Amino acid sequence: MCGRYASTLPPEMMVELFKLIKGLDIIPRYNIAPTQPVAAIWEAHGRREAHFARWGLVPGWVKDPRDFPLLVNARVETMAEKPAFRDALKHGRCIIPASGYYEWHTNPDKTKQPYYITMEDGRPMALAGLYASWMGPNGEEIDSVATITVAANAQLSEIHDRMPAILEGQAIDDWLNVREVRAHQAGQLALPLADGALKFHPVSTRVNSARDDDPGLIEPAEIVRPEPKLKKMAGGGQMSLF
């Protein structure tokens, strides 16, 4: 359910595409993982700003983030009801720029094959997200985010039953407009993309390790299936595949 993604947009492109006052000093990332700082965009005082935030939402009412579960994704079906997300849905909606994201397909033999998923036309993604700011008793401050997930469309269901909510056009503006667009209206913006809007290919299992972060991770890789094990038949007869 979108636990890793890549973001390789140059800062100047982020400013132009997402109508920012100014960008962030960021470098290309190919394997962004939960708990790491990510670039997120939200509106404050009528201006659209980019910030670094921890991937893993920490609501403001949490006493100690170390004792709170890691909230990487918020399901669109329940985010308006969950205490951890409902305030952010009203006042803390954001987008998270991405070049593509990874998803793991479980094979019949229980092994997992990672896939890299991008827009069919190569455009950057605007992942729908929620953000919150946590203030500690000693003045500590943590900005944090979670991505919104929806049921996968028919095309992506071949890989996984969930996908991130990816916003386009006016939906980006409406999602960020927490002053005029209410929570129930925003929830209707987070929808699966139409079939054919995305493309995907298998990639190396190196992406399983958050320590690996290089362009080779998004390159197509051959799917390698394990060889079937041969079993000896009773009485020392011929080998069998069954």
C-alpha beads as a LAMMPS data file, in Angstrom:
LAMMPS data file: protein, C-alpha beads

242 atoms
241 bonds

1 atom types
1 bond types

-500.0 500.0 xlo xhi
-500.0 500.0 ylo yhi
-500.0 500.0 zlo zhi

Masses

1 110.0

Atoms # bond

1 1 1 0.000 0.000 0.000
2 1 1 2.604 2.487 -1.116
3 1 1 5.408 1.914 1.347
4 1 1 8.219 3.165 -0.911
5 1 1 8.450 5.738 -3.653
6 1 1 10.884 7.772 -5.741
7 1 1 11.070 11.529 -6.217
8 1 1 13.532 12.894 -8.744
9 1 1 11.901 16.234 -9.607
10 1 1 14.317 19.187 -9.755
11 1 1 13.401 21.965 -7.277
12 1 1 12.638 24.427 -10.055
13 1 1 10.210 21.951 -11.653
14 1 1 8.395 21.509 -8.343
15 1 1 7.994 25.282 -8.058
16 1 1 6.513 25.549 -11.557
17 1 1 4.285 22.463 -11.482
18 1 1 2.842 22.990 -8.028
19 1 1 2.676 26.814 -7.979
20 1 1 5.074 27.275 -5.089
21 1 1 6.476 30.540 -3.816
22 1 1 9.838 28.817 -3.497
23 1 1 11.165 25.275 -3.616
24 1 1 13.186 23.057 -1.337
25 1 1 16.837 22.181 -1.670
26 1 1 16.304 18.517 -2.495
27 1 1 18.268 15.797 -4.225
28 1 1 16.898 12.925 -6.342
29 1 1 15.728 10.000 -4.231
30 1 1 14.964 6.526 -5.587
31 1 1 13.885 4.602 -2.492
32 1 1 12.100 6.824 0.022
33 1 1 10.952 4.809 3.031
34 1 1 8.710 5.419 6.067
35 1 1 10.142 7.539 8.923
36 1 1 12.411 9.375 6.463
37 1 1 11.980 13.103 5.720
38 1 1 9.959 13.738 2.552
39 1 1 8.992 16.824 0.585
40 1 1 5.329 17.752 1.079
41 1 1 3.263 20.717 -0.083
42 1 1 0.428 22.406 1.809
43 1 1 -1.194 25.805 2.073
44 1 1 -0.541 28.137 5.003
45 1 1 -1.862 31.688 5.335
46 1 1 -3.089 31.581 1.760
47 1 1 0.288 30.554 0.341
48 1 1 1.350 27.197 -1.043
49 1 1 4.545 26.062 0.650
50 1 1 6.904 23.090 0.437
51 1 1 8.195 21.542 3.659
52 1 1 10.175 18.569 4.829
53 1 1 8.086 16.224 6.955
54 1 1 8.476 12.787 8.509
55 1 1 6.676 10.045 6.592
56 1 1 4.530 8.578 9.338
57 1 1 1.767 10.791 10.759
58 1 1 1.959 11.948 14.386
59 1 1 -1.267 13.752 15.431
60 1 1 -0.881 16.805 17.625
61 1 1 -2.629 15.137 20.582
62 1 1 -0.046 12.331 20.877
63 1 1 1.871 12.480 24.169
64 1 1 5.017 10.664 23.021
65 1 1 5.639 9.793 19.333
66 1 1 7.879 6.925 20.417
67 1 1 4.839 5.154 21.870
68 1 1 2.602 5.813 18.861
69 1 1 2.212 3.397 15.920
70 1 1 3.684 4.284 12.536
71 1 1 0.869 5.680 10.363
72 1 1 2.253 5.686 6.832
73 1 1 -1.042 5.329 4.931
74 1 1 -4.617 6.457 5.572
75 1 1 -7.398 4.476 3.901
76 1 1 -9.819 6.787 2.101
77 1 1 -12.789 4.713 3.281
78 1 1 -12.111 5.332 6.991
79 1 1 -9.933 8.453 7.258
80 1 1 -12.884 10.707 8.148
81 1 1 -13.709 8.484 11.138
82 1 1 -10.269 7.646 12.536
83 1 1 -9.172 10.008 15.351
84 1 1 -5.626 10.003 13.971
85 1 1 -6.743 11.355 10.571
86 1 1 -10.040 13.236 10.838
87 1 1 -8.594 16.572 12.011
88 1 1 -5.894 16.444 9.337
89 1 1 -8.558 15.762 6.707
90 1 1 -10.249 19.008 7.751
91 1 1 -7.236 21.247 8.252
92 1 1 -4.060 19.434 7.135
93 1 1 -4.361 18.191 3.583
94 1 1 -1.183 18.070 1.507
95 1 1 0.313 16.593 -1.627
96 1 1 3.535 14.624 -1.864
97 1 1 5.359 14.948 -5.203
98 1 1 6.629 11.657 -6.617
99 1 1 8.137 10.341 -9.821
100 1 1 6.764 6.861 -9.189
101 1 1 6.091 4.387 -6.419
102 1 1 6.825 0.754 -5.638
103 1 1 4.401 -2.046 -4.920
104 1 1 5.024 -5.703 -4.138
105 1 1 3.074 -8.518 -5.764
106 1 1 2.808 -11.766 -3.830
107 1 1 3.506 -14.708 -6.143
108 1 1 1.865 -18.138 -5.799
109 1 1 5.052 -19.425 -4.146
110 1 1 4.719 -16.599 -1.518
111 1 1 7.774 -14.717 -2.794
112 1 1 7.262 -11.017 -3.412
113 1 1 8.180 -9.236 -6.618
114 1 1 8.552 -5.430 -6.507
115 1 1 7.189 -3.285 -9.322
116 1 1 7.850 0.355 -10.134
117 1 1 4.708 2.259 -11.116
118 1 1 4.658 5.584 -12.964
119 1 1 2.273 7.733 -14.979
120 1 1 1.857 6.383 -18.505
121 1 1 2.930 9.710 -20.018
122 1 1 5.842 10.225 -17.612
123 1 1 4.298 13.160 -15.744
124 1 1 5.114 13.609 -12.041
125 1 1 2.604 12.335 -9.504
126 1 1 0.851 14.371 -6.824
127 1 1 0.076 11.870 -4.063
128 1 1 -2.806 12.936 -1.833
129 1 1 -1.682 13.178 1.779
130 1 1 -2.458 14.439 5.258
131 1 1 -0.099 16.340 7.524
132 1 1 0.037 17.193 11.206
133 1 1 2.356 19.177 13.457
134 1 1 3.321 17.811 16.868
135 1 1 4.739 19.997 19.628
136 1 1 6.627 18.403 22.516
137 1 1 6.779 19.617 26.133
138 1 1 10.301 20.961 25.613
139 1 1 9.574 22.823 22.395
140 1 1 10.257 19.934 20.035
141 1 1 8.323 20.112 16.784
142 1 1 7.624 17.374 14.234
143 1 1 5.814 17.884 10.939
144 1 1 4.626 14.530 9.629
145 1 1 2.572 13.126 6.765
146 1 1 0.631 10.065 5.649
147 1 1 -0.369 9.148 2.110
148 1 1 -3.969 8.346 1.163
149 1 1 -4.723 4.941 -0.345
150 1 1 -7.730 3.804 -2.368
151 1 1 -8.891 0.533 -3.890
152 1 1 -6.745 -0.357 -6.902
153 1 1 -8.194 0.046 -10.361
154 1 1 -8.518 -3.058 -12.540
155 1 1 -5.101 -2.515 -14.128
156 1 1 -3.207 -2.193 -10.831
157 1 1 -5.173 -4.954 -9.109
158 1 1 -2.907 -7.382 -10.985
159 1 1 -0.206 -6.310 -8.539
160 1 1 -1.989 -5.230 -5.347
161 1 1 -5.503 -4.469 -4.119
162 1 1 -4.604 -0.913 -3.005
163 1 1 -2.961 2.088 -4.644
164 1 1 -2.183 5.670 -3.618
165 1 1 -4.687 8.404 -4.420
166 1 1 -3.051 10.415 -7.212
167 1 1 -4.495 13.882 -7.822
168 1 1 -4.561 15.753 -11.125
169 1 1 -5.494 19.238 -12.329
170 1 1 -8.214 21.005 -10.361
171 1 1 -8.315 18.185 -7.832
172 1 1 -4.858 19.265 -6.591
173 1 1 -6.068 22.812 -5.964
174 1 1 -9.276 21.641 -4.279
175 1 1 -7.467 19.128 -2.071
176 1 1 -5.095 21.802 -0.788
177 1 1 -7.860 24.365 -0.299
178 1 1 -8.757 23.575 3.318
179 1 1 -10.383 27.006 3.750
180 1 1 -13.206 26.400 1.274
181 1 1 -13.302 22.679 0.490
182 1 1 -14.772 20.672 3.366
183 1 1 -13.568 17.288 4.503
184 1 1 -16.436 15.335 2.912
185 1 1 -15.848 17.127 -0.388
186 1 1 -12.116 16.421 -0.236
187 1 1 -12.783 12.754 0.367
188 1 1 -14.551 12.592 -2.976
189 1 1 -11.399 13.802 -4.729
190 1 1 -9.311 10.811 -3.628
191 1 1 -10.195 8.286 -6.310
192 1 1 -8.353 5.555 -8.233
193 1 1 -6.935 6.715 -11.550
194 1 1 -8.562 5.304 -14.665
195 1 1 -7.175 2.140 -16.204
196 1 1 -4.366 2.984 -18.611
197 1 1 -3.243 6.112 -16.741
198 1 1 -0.335 4.218 -15.173
199 1 1 2.322 1.811 -16.349
200 1 1 4.561 -0.551 -14.397
201 1 1 7.489 -2.932 -14.695
202 1 1 9.294 -5.354 -12.370
203 1 1 12.407 -4.078 -10.624
204 1 1 15.234 -5.551 -8.591
205 1 1 14.564 -6.839 -5.091
206 1 1 17.362 -4.501 -4.000
207 1 1 14.567 -2.007 -3.373
208 1 1 13.606 -4.137 -0.370
209 1 1 16.485 -2.534 1.524
210 1 1 16.030 1.136 2.396
211 1 1 19.827 1.425 2.445
212 1 1 19.869 1.148 -1.358
213 1 1 19.028 4.423 -3.097
214 1 1 20.283 4.754 -6.665
215 1 1 18.884 5.097 -10.218
216 1 1 19.337 1.378 -10.882
217 1 1 16.405 0.625 -8.578
218 1 1 13.836 1.943 -11.045
219 1 1 15.281 0.119 -14.056
220 1 1 13.336 -2.888 -15.430
221 1 1 14.518 -6.244 -14.102
222 1 1 13.888 -9.797 -15.199
223 1 1 11.582 -11.802 -12.984
224 1 1 13.444 -14.862 -11.738
225 1 1 11.295 -17.750 -10.569
226 1 1 12.799 -20.340 -8.215
227 1 1 13.508 -23.717 -9.797
228 1 1 11.168 -26.530 -8.687
229 1 1 12.701 -28.923 -6.225
230 1 1 13.133 -32.532 -7.314
231 1 1 11.987 -35.275 -4.995
232 1 1 13.185 -38.858 -5.032
233 1 1 10.528 -41.487 -5.442
234 1 1 10.290 -44.273 -2.904
235 1 1 12.479 -47.251 -3.734
236 1 1 15.152 -45.195 -5.445
237 1 1 13.144 -44.726 -8.659
238 1 1 13.195 -41.770 -11.034
239 1 1 13.128 -38.197 -9.845
240 1 1 9.780 -36.437 -9.676
241 1 1 8.626 -32.852 -9.857
242 1 1 5.513 -33.623 -7.804

Bonds

1 1 1 2
2 1 2 3
3 1 3 4
4 1 4 5
5 1 5 6
6 1 6 7
7 1 7 8
8 1 8 9
9 1 9 10
10 1 10 11
11 1 11 12
12 1 12 13
13 1 13 14
14 1 14 15
15 1 15 16
16 1 16 17
17 1 17 18
18 1 18 19
19 1 19 20
20 1 20 21
21 1 21 22
22 1 22 23
23 1 23 24
24 1 24 25
25 1 25 26
26 1 26 27
27 1 27 28
28 1 28 29
29 1 29 30
30 1 30 31
31 1 31 32
32 1 32 33
33 1 33 34
34 1 34 35
35 1 35 36
36 1 36 37
37 1 37 38
38 1 38 39
39 1 39 40
40 1 40 41
41 1 41 42
42 1 42 43
43 1 43 44
44 1 44 45
45 1 45 46
46 1 46 47
47 1 47 48
48 1 48 49
49 1 49 50
50 1 50 51
51 1 51 52
52 1 52 53
53 1 53 54
54 1 54 55
55 1 55 56
56 1 56 57
57 1 57 58
58 1 58 59
59 1 59 60
60 1 60 61
61 1 61 62
62 1 62 63
63 1 63 64
64 1 64 65
65 1 65 66
66 1 66 67
67 1 67 68
68 1 68 69
69 1 69 70
70 1 70 71
71 1 71 72
72 1 72 73
73 1 73 74
74 1 74 75
75 1 75 76
76 1 76 77
77 1 77 78
78 1 78 79
79 1 79 80
80 1 80 81
81 1 81 82
82 1 82 83
83 1 83 84
84 1 84 85
85 1 85 86
86 1 86 87
87 1 87 88
88 1 88 89
89 1 89 90
90 1 90 91
91 1 91 92
92 1 92 93
93 1 93 94
94 1 94 95
95 1 95 96
96 1 96 97
97 1 97 98
98 1 98 99
99 1 99 100
100 1 100 101
101 1 101 102
102 1 102 103
103 1 103 104
104 1 104 105
105 1 105 106
106 1 106 107
107 1 107 108
108 1 108 109
109 1 109 110
110 1 110 111
111 1 111 112
112 1 112 113
113 1 113 114
114 1 114 115
115 1 115 116
116 1 116 117
117 1 117 118
118 1 118 119
119 1 119 120
120 1 120 121
121 1 121 122
122 1 122 123
123 1 123 124
124 1 124 125
125 1 125 126
126 1 126 127
127 1 127 128
128 1 128 129
129 1 129 130
130 1 130 131
131 1 131 132
132 1 132 133
133 1 133 134
134 1 134 135
135 1 135 136
136 1 136 137
137 1 137 138
138 1 138 139
139 1 139 140
140 1 140 141
141 1 141 142
142 1 142 143
143 1 143 144
144 1 144 145
145 1 145 146
146 1 146 147
147 1 147 148
148 1 148 149
149 1 149 150
150 1 150 151
151 1 151 152
152 1 152 153
153 1 153 154
154 1 154 155
155 1 155 156
156 1 156 157
157 1 157 158
158 1 158 159
159 1 159 160
160 1 160 161
161 1 161 162
162 1 162 163
163 1 163 164
164 1 164 165
165 1 165 166
166 1 166 167
167 1 167 168
168 1 168 169
169 1 169 170
170 1 170 171
171 1 171 172
172 1 172 173
173 1 173 174
174 1 174 175
175 1 175 176
176 1 176 177
177 1 177 178
178 1 178 179
179 1 179 180
180 1 180 181
181 1 181 182
182 1 182 183
183 1 183 184
184 1 184 185
185 1 185 186
186 1 186 187
187 1 187 188
188 1 188 189
189 1 189 190
190 1 190 191
191 1 191 192
192 1 192 193
193 1 193 194
194 1 194 195
195 1 195 196
196 1 196 197
197 1 197 198
198 1 198 199
199 1 199 200
200 1 200 201
201 1 201 202
202 1 202 203
203 1 203 204
204 1 204 205
205 1 205 206
206 1 206 207
207 1 207 208
208 1 208 209
209 1 209 210
210 1 210 211
211 1 211 212
212 1 212 213
213 1 213 214
214 1 214 215
215 1 215 216
216 1 216 217
217 1 217 218
218 1 218 219
219 1 219 220
220 1 220 221
221 1 221 222
222 1 222 223
223 1 223 224
224 1 224 225
225 1 225 226
226 1 226 227
227 1 227 228
228 1 228 229
229 1 229 230
230 1 230 231
231 1 231 232
232 1 232 233
233 1 233 234
234 1 234 235
235 1 235 236
236 1 236 237
237 1 237 238
238 1 238 239
239 1 239 240
240 1 240 241
241 1 241 242
